[in-house]
Each structure stands twice: as C-alpha cells, then as structure tokens.
Amino acid sequence: MKAKYIEDIAIWEQDFQFYSEVSVRFSETDMYGHLNNTVTFAYFEYARIEYFKHIQLMNDWLNPKGEKIPVVADLQCDYVKQVFFDEKLRIYVKANSIGSSSVDIHYMAKNEKSEIVFTGRGSIVQIDKKNGRAAKWSDEEKEVFQKSIN
C-alpha cells in the first residue's frame, strides 16, 4: 500500500466499523470484465451516504427547509487489486479527522476473500445553502463524528 493517507495499514484497517455491501454489475465493467475505474467513486458515495444515515446526520441535510448541506471537496481512489463482474464487495467508511466545517472520510473496499481491493479518502465540507460558504459543525455534529473516530 502506497497511499499517503495510510501510515500503518494494520492499524488503519482495524479502525473501520461501518460498511455497505455492493455487487459489481455487468454495466459497471469494461470490455475486459474489470470494474471501471470511475465506478469506485459511485461506491464511495453510496457507502458514505449510508454511513451518514447510520450516524444520523442525513436527516437535517435532507430536510428541504434545512440550511446546510454536505459537498465533496476532494476525492481520491487508490487501486490495489483487480475487481470483476459479479464480485461482492464491502465498502468500509470512517471519519478520519474533523475540522471546523469539514471531515476527512476514509474508504476501504474488500472482496469476499477479505482482500483490500481499493482504498480512498476525501474531504466533505458542510456549506450554508444560502451563501455557499463553509458552515461550522454544531457541537452535536462534532460529537457524532468524534464517537465514530474513537
């Protein structure tokens, strides 16, 4: 593993608790049967939203009268092993660190043999819907993330 955001792979891997399962669909593969490299980002999105629902942050963001929404500020993926049509994957998600209005999210995908097939990370920033500027996390939101980090 050469991803700069992973210092010690064993410790990093152990910190994941939450995951979502996906099956690689035929339409997500290229002419060689490999998972298309753009699909991993859709898997990250799916697992991230499920994670936010799990830690109960999506309710406010989905409220049409809500004032804040999360946006992806950056996102990267590092490919470790080939993935093929019809494989079952677990996409793990965790909050790695939290800023005043952002959170660094890490991802790890494992196949049915529990092998890491790709990893990733990305920053999510909470913004004010009216002015488009960063909106600080409330104390309650920070606490939710802190619980998931520890």
QUIGIQUI-V324712 format. One record per backbone hydrogen bond with DSSP energy under -0.5 kcal/mol. CO is the residue of the C=O (numbers start at 1). NH is the residue of the N-H. If there is no record, write none. Layout:
((CO NH) (CO NH))
This chain:
((3 6) (5 7) (8 12) (9 13) (10 14) (11 15) (12 15) (13 16) (18 93) (20 91) (22 89) (23 25) (24 86) (25 28) (26 29) (28 36) (30 33) (33 85) (34 30) (36 39) (36 40) (38 41) (38 42) (39 42) (39 43) (40 44) (41 45) (42 46) (43 47) (44 48) (45 49) (46 50) (47 51) (48 52) (49 53) (50 54) (51 55) (52 57) (52 58) (53 56) (57 61) (58 62) (59 63) (60 63) (63 66) (67 129) (69 127) (71 73) (71 125) (74 123) (76 121) (78 119) (83 35) (84 87) (87 24) (87 89) (89 22) (89 91) (90 92) (90 110) (91 20) (92 108) (93 18) (94 106) (97 104) (100 137) (101 126) (102 99) (103 105) (103 124) (104 96) (104 97) (105 122) (106 94) (107 120) (108 92) (109 117) (109 118) (110 90) (111 114) (115 111) (117 80) (117 81) (118 109) (119 78) (120 107) (121 76) (122 105) (123 73) (123 74) (124 103) (125 71) (126 135) (127 69) (128 132) (133 128) (138 142) (139 143) (140 144) (141 145) (142 146) (143 147) (144 148) (145 149) (146 150))
